[in-house]
Amino acid sequence: MTSEVTRLGMGKSEMVDIAEFFKKLLIDKKDPKKMRNEIAEFRKDFQEVKYCFQNSNNAYEYLKFY
């Protein structure tokens, strides 16, 4: 899961938020339907998938093929 949210641009602070969502849902037994808006609000700034290399060719610049 960490690699997937990282691709969306999330970092350490967002991981803390995600852990808090899990706690609320799994440990505190909050109703998922009531949490939906809070999670959607959190997620709205992370809509674009990002990768390590902006240009797909750049990844191969670091590899040497023989």
Beta strands, then each sheet from edge to edge (+ up, - down):
end
